[in-house]
Structures are given as structure tokens and as C-alpha cells.
Amino acid sequence: MLAPFACLNGAMAVALGAFAAHGAGPGVKTLLTTGAQYQMMHALLALVCVLWPRRDRLILVAGWLAAAGGLIFSLALSAIALLSLKAMGAIAPIGGLLMILAWLLLAVCALRTPSNPA
């Protein structure tokens, strides 16, 4: 289920980025663009986790953290920009923390994966 979730995140990031570029006013453009960039980057990271050579529970957790963190971060910034929900500024760091944890867990998985002398 991680791959479809990551792909839907990627599609949402493209739509959000397109709206930021072509339909958003200057006051919200930066927030939407930032959210879309982080969401796309972490949707791709989740797909990397799906394709990781030694796929175990930790790598899948890293993928879910990346995809969920990117989505939460992007939605929080979008809510601030489009709905003026300033309180969502307290939610955005949760998404950021999940994304950081995903990268750290991925580093642990990379260290555990035997190197391939190619």
C-alpha cells in the first residue's frame, strides 16, 4: 500500500505546485510551492523505500514516515495559505519531524545493508 500512497502524494504535489505557479496569489505562492516541493521529494523517497534492495520492516516504516510527513507538512502549509488557519503552523513541524525521522531511519537501513562491490 505504500507505493500507491506515495504515487497519490506525488500527484497531489504536482497539482499543488501547478496551482501555486498558475492560480495562487503572491501572498500564498511561497507556502504552496514549499509544501509541494517537500511533498514530492518525500513521495519519491517513499518509492525509493519500496524499491530498496533489502526490504524489511524498517525500510517500509521509513517510507511511510516520509510519505506521511510530506503529506502532513504540505497540508499544513496549504491550510495556512489557503484557509488562513494560522494554528496549522503548529502541525507543520510534526510533518517535518516525520520527514527527518524517515531520513535517519533510511540511514540506519543503509548502514545495515551489505555493500555491493560493483
Steps between C-alpha positions, in 0.01 A plus 500: 500500500799732537559529124145616415503743794833642382370532143188685617726730703703568187188579299375735770839672511488564124147640526594720794813623326304577184243694699780689677656589166185590308210575733623610838545857604843630596419482872456121499721392212811443712322284758332287234820459300697399809232249600488352150879466481529321833204278424644396164846437642359276770261319266807408297685396815210270587530340154873455555413313818260276308781417255773465765704184431463357850144586583421436863269652757730794579528610139123489460457703819744756355289515183178553693663767717621680186164485320292589806740775607499657155122489486452648848754774435348589164142497630595719796666759275204486261254556785702800615520643148151428369282498811696740720516234770804633683458227765621251239841651556513272803429194281761564231794410730342160564525429128855633503594273789357198320703586189819534706432168670449338160843616383667387824333160483604470137858571606478217755366268229779604264760418764339160557490413129812313391692700243508367149852521350406587144 
